């Protein structure tokens, strides 16, 4: 696990996805200043934000948490032992990932409009 937020890894993932930090900020409902705080390791990200970042970048939540620093929570797996309503949680996770992806697509369409 990375000790601090690995901005180089996240920038490489954004580049591979054809996205900019500003688009990720929008997908997370953060301001550009807030996403810069994340990149400077001055703002921690929540488990929900980890899941959203993973969906947007097309990587696992575990990878996001690993490269985001030691105090970053990993979202609970939907099939973790002892979790009630596992099927509902799985469906909700898929819905949240889909919504994050759709939000990025809408933002890209708005950016590309003349």
N, C-alpha and C positions, 0 to 999 in steps of 0.2 A: 504494500500500500504506500502510495506517495505521502510524504510528510506534509508537503504543501501542494496547493493547486498547480497542476502541471499545464500551464497555459500553452506550451508548445504542442502537447498532445491534443488539447481541445482545438487549437487553431488548425492543426493538421486534419482533424476529423471534420471540422466545418468546411475546410477547403475541399476535402474529398466529397462532401455532400453538396458542394456548390453553394454554400450559404455564408453569410456574414454574421458577425456578433450581433448586429442590430436585429437581424431576423430571429435569432435565437432569443434575444431579449423579448421580442414581441410574442413569441410562442410561449414564453414563461410569464408574460404580463409584467415584465420588468422594464424600467426605464434604461436608456443607454448608460446612464451614470451607475445604476445598480448592477448592470452586467459587468461594467468595468471594475466595480468593487469585487465581484466574484473573481474576475481574472487576476486581480491584485491580491487575492486571498484575504480580503478585508470583509467579505460577506460569505457566510456559510450557506449552503444550499440544503433544502429540505429533502426528505425522501420522495415526496411528490415531484419536486423539481428534478431530482435524479431520474425518475421514471420518464418525465417529459423530455429531458435532454436525451436520454437513451433512445426514445422513440423518434425524435427529430433526427438524430445522428445515425440511427440504424445500428446501434451498438447495444451491448447488454447493460442493464443497470449496475451490475457488478463492476464492469469496466469504468463506467462513469464515476462510481463511488471510489474506486481504486485510485483513479487519477485526480480526483477532486480534493484529496487530503484525508488525513487520519480521522478527523471528526465527522466525516460525511456519512450519513446513514444510508444503508442499502434498503430499498423497499422490500417489504416482506413478500416472499414468494406466495403465490395464490394457493399452492399445494403444500404449504408448510404444515408439519404435524401440529395438531391441536388448534388449527385455525377453523373457526366456525364459518359457515356459509362460503366455503372454498370456491364453489362453482360461480357464485354471484361475484365474488372478488375477482376471479379470473375474467369474467365478462366485463366488469367495470374497468379493469386494467386495459383490456383490449379497446374498449370504448375511449378511454382517456388517451391511449396512444394514437388511435385513429383521429380523434379531435385535434391533437397536437400536430399531426401530419397535415390535416386539412387546413389548420390555421396557417402553417408555413406556406402551403400552396396558395392560399388566398393572398397572403402578404406578398408572395412573389408575383402573382398576377397584377396586384395593385402597383407594384414597383415597375413592371414592364409596360403598363399603360402609358400612352403618350400624354 
